[in-house]
């Protein structure tokens, strides 16, 4: 797949997303947890559509894969596996673009606590809210460097 084909695949995936899809997806992230601080809300429909498109693609491919397993045809299962790997890569790209754009739109890059030991990174919660996650008190995680945890 060339870069042009990849961009076309992203455009097609995002074009399928409706406002209802983004509303449903935005309700699946879970509530704000103790110690998390709400710092912004992703308002842009276009940015929300990136994450939603990834979720829709993942669900569609999982359904096709399950159907192929039930069918029992080795050829159909091989094709479903190939499509699943391709979709997984495309979902990763959609989510990476989402995080970049969400941080740009909301100014999360400029939050001083993001670049300190006070936080383990940015997460997303119900209603497309971005939260700063508290730094872990687990010494193993601190030893390994923690890192930015997104989308969990």
Beta strands, then each sheet from edge to edge (+ up, - down):
strand 1: 37-41
strand 2: 119-125
strand 3: 129-134
sheet 1: 1+ 3- 2+
end
